[in-house]
């Protein structure tokens, strides 16, 4: 899996956590407020936060699982093809070195 996709998924999970935290703070801040409409909205928000937490946990597990698979595949490849890995790393280092020296 592409590293950018994993980074974006991890960022999405982190952003989602922030939104959930903000929603929980809003629920706490309005707990002392009364009114039928507000109570209904608060109950709906609580349900949505609970549901979102469940989905977040599932998404987190999926990201962790895919990351572990990618790490295991990379580790396996490096152990099976050490010289090719060294060659690719050396080429990448050379390219980075050339780019740094151009500045």
Secondary structure, DSSP 8 states (H G I E B T S, - for coil): --HHHHHHHHHHHHHHHHHHHHHHHHHHHTTT---HHHHHHHHHHHHHHHHHHHHHHHHHHHHHHHHHHHHHHHHHHHHH-HHHHHHHHHHHHHHHHHHHHH-
